[in-house]
Amino acid sequence: MFPSRRKAAQLPWEDGRSRLIPSGLPRKCSVFHLFVGCLLLGFLSLLWLQLSCSGDVAWAARGQGQEAPGPSRACPPEPPREHWEEDESWGPHRLAVLVPFRERFEELLVFVPHMHRFLSKKKIQHHIYVLNQVDHFSFGALHRFNRAALINAGFLESGNSTDYIAMHDVDLLPLNEELDYGFPEAGPFHVASPELHPLYHYKTYVGGILLLSKQHYQLCNGMSNRFWGWGREDDEFYRRIKGAGLQLFRPSGITTGYKTFRHLHDPAWRKRDQKRIAAQKQEQFKVDREGGLSTVKYRVDSRTALSVGGAPCTVLNILLDCDKAATPWCTFS
């Protein structure tokens, strides 16, 4: 269990010369080398099996003018995937799940199938929009992540087929099926409430997962576009909700506490951009009374329909405008 502090004794024949033992292996061949060799042989065997059963080997042989080694074999069948088809009986409303995103592919591969399955079981008509920020560099400087501006862009791009949105972090998965993702007619509904979120517990917190009707989001003029880097945009949006005269609702009767969600983010592996540059320290606590949904500047570079583990989603590659005069902290130089 514990690593040995003893030094391995040198055997008489380990004199640096290459001799063979009766098995035909060099005497310096260790168990580790044999293990690695077996792994390599196993990998090559699996690769050959996959290529031969898929017909790729035969295709390659014909391309070189050679005879195919034989008829291609059928690959082993994949395990059946759950298939959910929306039905009008699920209700008249349809949810746009807006997921701000940049370079967190491991989390996305888990998120999309999980959310599609979770919402389908609850008979919530929905579509997942992955809002991928792709504008990495501008004039030699790195654009910082802007969650709020991506949500504004996603709101505008989600069209008329949906009538309410979920502002949803990619690293937060709901586990309790009692959580309500239905249409928030009375007002914004904070699914990831402070009593349930595994990390954030202050009373004015509205991040993680927040549902709003599109009418209410427009009433707030969306979110502020001034928050580049991580954090504070949710706190400013809480003030917008109150300023618009809307009442905030949260789950009740949920008994799973901080185990209600699974949090995928590993801070040791993926650091958050928490730097405050120039006047950003002062600006981060101010309410943006002019900017928001009506002033967001962006361009959709591409729109791609994907299936992740059998779950459909749309990936929007979005380039955000970085106005250095208005927000000097929008880039890393």
Secondary structure, DSSP 8 states (H G I E B T S, - for coil): -----S-----TT-SS---B-TTSSBTT--HHHHHHHHHHHHHHHHHHHHHHHHTHHHHHHHHTT---SS-----------------GGG-S--EEEEEEESS-HHHHHHHHHHHHHHHHHTT--EEEEEEEE---EETTEEE---HHHHHHHHHHHTTTS-SEEEEE-TTEEE--TTS--S---SS-EESS-TTT-SS---TT---SEEEEEHHHHHHTTS--S---SSSSHHHHHHHHHHHTT---B---S---GGGSEEE---TTTS-------TTHHHHTTS--SS-STTT--EEEEEEEEEEETTEEEEEEEEEE---TTT-GGGEE-
